[in-house]
Amino acid sequence: MKVLNERQDQILEFLETKKYVSVTELSEKLKVSVVTIRKDLTLLEQEGYLHRTHGGASKQMRYVFDQNVGDKETKNVDEKNRIVDRALENIKENDFIILSSGSTTHLMAQKLYGFRSLTVLTPSLRVALEVCKNPNVNTIHLGGEVRKNSTSTIGVLAEETLSNFSCTTLFMGIEGIDLDYGLSSTNVGEAHLNRKMMERADKTIVLADSTKIHRRGFGFICYVEKIDMLITDAGADPDFVEELEKRGVEVVIC
């Protein structure tokens, strides 16, 4: 392992206090060129100190792995509640919406009691069971093969059911969003179904707390330009947000 110079040590110190640092920010703070910073980040990644991202670096692992949805529901609860509250502002009476699988969409299903008339399509068993408790919401479950970790269905049967409907808005939970790789899931089947759900909705709103930013799952869903809105929390990397907005995506911070 190479001995680090003072500047490279300072870069690692910055990363101890922030989840993400940009090349521009480091260049300004350390008063060196962006070319020098990029070389430093490349070396630090090779030595295993950090992970390069679009325009910067993070100490967080780039790749995310499959987890049980019940475990995910205990993480970043305050952020998810704020995200869901903002997402609800995008629903109108008599809408036909799709809720994907995920801990954030399950939380959203618990907060639909303020509506008098709504139809919800979902592949998630947990979401469907939650929405069924609401007398004012018509629930349509897509059916198909059940994934145990997500308690959600995938496959041909789910996609065939989905093809019969046209909806106003898809509210989609994801495992990762990366400027280069796009949106992703830890499961290829779920990723494919998410793409199909995007095709059946007029608008796609992604619900993702800031820990999903600069991360990648195994299953590719789409490039970031394909979504209409991202709702995330105040921990989101400002450079990421700025670039996403340049690409035509509305970003809501809550």
MITI-360519 format. One record per residue (C-alpha): residue number from 1; y, z, x; residue in one letter. Coordinates in nm, 2 decimals. Each point is the difference from the previous one (the first is absolute). Layout:
<seros>
SERO:NUM:Y:Z:X:A
...
</seros>
This chain:
<seros>
SERO:1:0.00:0.00:0.00:M
SERO:2:0.34:-0.10:0.14:K
SERO:3:0.27:0.25:0.08:V
SERO:4:0.29:-0.04:-0.25:L
SERO:5:0.36:-0.03:0.10:N
SERO:6:0.28:0.21:-0.15:E
SERO:7:0.10:-0.26:-0.25:R
SERO:8:-0.36:-0.04:-0.13:Q
SERO:9:-0.03:0.38:-0.03:D
SERO:10:0.32:-0.01:-0.21:Q
SERO:11:-0.15:-0.26:-0.23:I
SERO:12:-0.30:0.23:-0.07:L
SERO:13:0.24:0.29:-0.06:E
SERO:14:0.18:-0.21:-0.27:F
SERO:15:-0.34:-0.07:-0.16:L
SERO:16:-0.08:0.37:-0.02:E
SERO:17:0.29:0.05:-0.24:T
SERO:18:-0.02:-0.33:-0.19:K
SERO:19:-0.30:-0.19:-0.15:K
SERO:20:0.15:-0.33:0.12:Y
SERO:21:0.26:-0.12:0.25:V
SERO:22:0.15:-0.35:0.02:S
SERO:23:0.06:-0.21:0.31:V
SERO:24:0.37:-0.02:-0.08:T
SERO:25:0.03:0.38:-0.05:E
SERO:26:-0.17:0.07:0.33:L
SERO:27:0.21:-0.26:0.18:S
SERO:28:0.32:0.16:-0.12:E
SERO:29:-0.11:0.36:0.07:K
SERO:30:-0.14:-0.07:0.34:L
SERO:31:0.27:-0.26:0.09:K
SERO:32:-0.24:-0.27:0.12:V
SERO:33:-0.08:-0.34:-0.12:S
SERO:34:-0.24:-0.07:-0.29:V
SERO:35:-0.21:-0.20:0.25:V
SERO:36:-0.04:0.32:0.21:T
SERO:37:-0.09:0.20:-0.31:I
SERO:38:-0.26:-0.26:-0.11:R
SERO:39:-0.17:0.02:0.34:K
SERO:40:0.00:0.38:-0.02:D
SERO:41:-0.16:-0.01:-0.34:L
SERO:42:-0.26:-0.24:0.11:T
SERO:43:-0.10:0.22:0.29:L
SERO:44:0.00:0.31:-0.21:L
SERO:45:-0.22:-0.17:-0.26:E
SERO:46:-0.24:-0.11:0.28:Q
SERO:47:-0.02:0.36:0.12:E
SERO:48:-0.08:0.12:-0.35:G
SERO:49:0.32:0.19:-0.07:Y
SERO:50:0.13:-0.19:-0.30:L
SERO:51:-0.06:-0.30:-0.22:H
SERO:52:0.23:-0.31:0.00:R
SERO:53:0.14:-0.10:-0.34:T
SERO:54:0.24:-0.28:-0.11:H
SERO:55:0.32:0.07:0.19:G
SERO:56:-0.10:0.35:0.13:G
SERO:57:-0.28:0.25:0.04:A
SERO:58:-0.18:0.29:-0.17:S
SERO:59:-0.22:0.28:0.10:K
SERO:60:-0.19:-0.04:-0.32:Q
SERO:61:-0.32:-0.20:0.01:M
SERO:62:0.06:-0.36:-0.11:R
SERO:63:-0.33:-0.02:-0.20:Y
SERO:64:-0.09:0.21:-0.30:V
SERO:65:-0.35:0.08:-0.11:F
SERO:66:-0.16:0.05:-0.34:D
SERO:67:0.05:0.34:-0.16:Q
SERO:68:-0.11:0.17:-0.32:N
SERO:69:0.27:-0.04:-0.26:V
SERO:70:-0.03:0.37:-0.08:G
SERO:71:0.09:0.09:0.36:D
SERO:72:0.30:-0.24:-0.01:K
SERO:73:0.14:0.17:-0.31:E
SERO:74:0.07:0.32:0.20:T
SERO:75:0.22:-0.19:0.25:K
SERO:76:0.38:-0.07:-0.02:N
SERO:77:0.01:0.13:-0.36:V
SERO:78:0.38:0.05:-0.02:D
SERO:79:0.06:-0.35:0.14:E
SERO:80:-0.25:-0.15:-0.25:K
SERO:81:0.16:0.18:-0.29:N
SERO:82:0.35:-0.14:0.09:R
SERO:83:-0.15:-0.34:0.04:I
SERO:84:-0.17:0.01:-0.34:V
SERO:85:0.32:0.13:-0.17:D
SERO:86:0.19:-0.30:0.13:R
SERO:87:-0.28:-0.24:-0.09:A
SERO:88:0.00:0.12:-0.37:L
SERO:89:0.36:-0.13:-0.02:E
SERO:90:-0.15:-0.35:0.02:N
SERO:91:-0.21:0.03:-0.32:I
SERO:92:0.13:-0.09:-0.34:K
SERO:93:-0.15:0.06:-0.34:E
SERO:94:-0.27:-0.24:-0.10:N
SERO:95:-0.06:-0.11:0.36:D
SERO:96:-0.34:-0.12:0.12:F
SERO:97:-0.05:0.15:0.34:I
SERO:98:-0.27:0.02:0.27:I
SERO:99:-0.06:0.31:0.20:L
SERO:100:-0.21:-0.06:0.31:S
SERO:101:-0.23:0.26:0.15:S
SERO:102:0.14:0.28:0.21:G
SERO:103:0.13:0.35:0.01:S
SERO:104:0.36:-0.10:-0.08:T
SERO:105:-0.09:-0.21:-0.30:T
SERO:106:-0.22:0.28:-0.13:H
SERO:107:0.30:0.23:0.01:L
SERO:108:0.20:-0.27:-0.18:M
SERO:109:-0.26:-0.01:-0.27:A
SERO:110:0.06:0.37:-0.06:Q
SERO:111:0.37:-0.06:-0.07:K
SERO:112:-0.01:-0.27:-0.27:L
SERO:113:0.04:0.24:-0.29:Y
SERO:114:0.36:-0.09:-0.06:G
SERO:115:-0.09:-0.35:-0.13:F
SERO:116:-0.07:-0.07:-0.37:R
SERO:117:-0.18:-0.33:0.06:S
SERO:118:-0.16:-0.13:0.32:L
SERO:119:-0.31:-0.19:0.11:T
SERO:120:-0.16:0.08:0.34:V
SERO:121:-0.26:-0.21:0.19:L
SERO:122:-0.17:0.17:0.29:T
SERO:123:-0.31:-0.02:0.22:P
SERO:124:0.02:0.37:0.07:S
SERO:125:-0.23:0.23:-0.20:L
SERO:126:0.23:0.30:0.08:R
SERO:127:0.31:-0.18:-0.13:V
SERO:128:-0.19:-0.13:-0.31:A
SERO:129:-0.12:0.35:-0.09:L
SERO:130:0.35:0.15:0.05:E
SERO:131:0.17:-0.27:-0.21:V
SERO:132:-0.26:0.04:-0.28:C
SERO:133:0.14:0.35:-0.06:K
SERO:134:0.33:-0.16:-0.11:N
SERO:135:-0.01:-0.10:-0.37:P
SERO:136:0.29:-0.25:0.05:N
SERO:137:-0.16:-0.20:0.28:V
SERO:138:-0.26:-0.27:-0.05:N
SERO:139:-0.25:0.00:0.29:T
SERO:140:-0.20:-0.29:0.14:I
SERO:141:-0.24:0.06:0.28:H
SERO:142:-0.10:-0.30:0.21:L
SERO:143:-0.37:0.10:0.05:G
SERO:144:-0.22:-0.12:0.29:G
SERO:145:-0.16:0.16:0.30:E
SERO:146:0.13:0.36:0.06:V
SERO:147:0.11:0.10:0.35:R
SERO:148:-0.08:0.37:0.05:K
SERO:149:0.28:0.08:0.24:N
SERO:150:0.27:-0.14:-0.23:S
SERO:151:-0.18:0.05:-0.33:T
SERO:152:0.13:-0.35:-0.07:S
SERO:153:-0.17:-0.33:-0.10:T
SERO:154:-0.01:-0.32:0.20:I
SERO:155:-0.18:-0.34:-0.01:G
SERO:156:-0.06:-0.30:-0.23:V
SERO:157:-0.02:0.20:-0.33:L
SERO:158:0.33:0.17:0.06:A
SERO:159:0.17:-0.33:0.10:E
SERO:160:-0.14:-0.18:-0.30:E
SERO:161:0.13:0.27:-0.24:T
SERO:162:0.34:-0.01:0.17:L
SERO:163:0.03:-0.38:-0.04:S
SERO:164:0.03:0.05:-0.38:N
SERO:165:0.34:0.17:0.03:F
SERO:166:0.36:-0.06:0.10:S
SERO:167:0.21:0.31:0.08:C
SERO:168:0.36:0.10:0.06:T
SERO:169:-0.04:0.21:0.32:T
SERO:170:-0.26:0.10:0.25:L
SERO:171:0.05:0.34:0.16:F
SERO:172:-0.21:-0.02:0.31:M
SERO:173:-0.11:0.28:0.24:G
SERO:174:-0.09:-0.11:0.35:I
SERO:175:-0.14:0.14:0.33:E
SERO:176:0.24:-0.18:0.23:G
SERO:177:0.31:-0.22:0.02:I
SERO:178:0.09:-0.18:0.32:D
SERO:179:0.26:-0.26:0.06:L
SERO:180:-0.24:-0.23:0.19:D
SERO:181:-0.33:0.07:-0.17:Y
SERO:182:0.13:0.06:-0.35:G
SERO:183:-0.15:0.23:-0.27:L
SERO:184:-0.35:0.12:0.04:S
SERO:185:-0.29:0.22:-0.14:S
SERO:186:-0.29:0.16:0.18:T
SERO:187:-0.24:-0.20:-0.22:N
SERO:188:-0.02:-0.38:-0.01:V
SERO:189:-0.11:0.00:-0.37:G
SERO:190:0.29:0.21:-0.11:E
SERO:191:0.24:-0.21:0.21:A
SERO:192:-0.13:-0.32:-0.18:H
SERO:193:0.03:0.16:-0.34:L
SERO:194:0.36:0.11:0.08:N
SERO:195:0.08:-0.36:0.08:R
SERO:196:-0.14:-0.11:-0.33:K
SERO:197:0.20:0.27:-0.18:M
SERO:198:0.32:-0.13:0.16:M
SERO:199:-0.08:-0.34:-0.14:E
SERO:200:-0.02:0.15:-0.36:R
SERO:201:0.33:0.18:0.02:A
SERO:202:0.36:-0.12:-0.02:D
SERO:203:0.11:0.26:0.25:K
SERO:204:-0.17:0.20:0.28:T
SERO:205:0.14:0.35:0.09:I
SERO:206:-0.17:0.17:0.29:V
SERO:207:-0.01:0.38:0.00:L
SERO:208:-0.05:0.13:0.36:A
SERO:209:0.12:0.31:0.18:D
SERO:210:0.15:-0.05:0.35:S
SERO:211:-0.33:0.09:0.17:T
SERO:212:-0.14:-0.34:-0.11:K
SERO:213:0.28:-0.19:0.19:I
SERO:214:-0.11:-0.18:0.32:H
SERO:215:-0.36:0.06:-0.09:R
SERO:216:-0.29:-0.24:-0.07:R
SERO:217:-0.32:0.02:-0.20:G
SERO:218:-0.31:-0.22:0.05:F
SERO:219:0.06:-0.21:-0.32:G
SERO:220:0.30:-0.23:-0.01:F
SERO:221:0.18:-0.02:-0.33:I
SERO:222:0.31:-0.21:0.05:C
SERO:223:0.31:-0.05:0.22:Y
SERO:224:0.30:0.22:-0.07:V
SERO:225:0.20:-0.29:-0.14:E
SERO:226:-0.23:-0.02:-0.30:K
SERO:227:0.10:0.33:-0.15:I
SERO:228:0.32:0.07:-0.20:D
SERO:229:0.07:0.36:0.07:M
SERO:230:-0.11:0.29:0.22:L
SERO:231:0.06:0.35:-0.11:I
SERO:232:-0.03:0.25:0.29:T
SERO:233:0.14:0.33:0.13:D
SERO:234:0.29:0.09:0.23:A
SERO:235:-0.24:0.01:0.30:G
SERO:236:-0.02:-0.38:0.01:A
SERO:237:0.10:-0.16:0.32:D
SERO:238:0.36:-0.15:-0.05:P
SERO:239:-0.07:-0.31:0.21:D
SERO:240:-0.31:-0.07:-0.20:F
SERO:241:0.20:0.03:-0.33:V
SERO:242:0.27:-0.22:0.13:E
SERO:243:-0.24:-0.27:0.10:E
SERO:244:-0.19:0.02:-0.33:L
SERO:245:0.33:-0.05:-0.19:E
SERO:246:0.08:-0.30:0.22:K
SERO:247:-0.33:-0.15:-0.12:R
SERO:248:0.11:0.04:-0.36:G
SERO:249:-0.18:0.32:-0.10:V
SERO:250:0.19:0.26:-0.19:E
SERO:251:-0.05:0.34:0.16:V
SERO:252:0.06:0.32:-0.19:V
SERO:253:0.02:0.33:0.20:I
SERO:254:-0.05:0.32:-0.18:C
</seros>
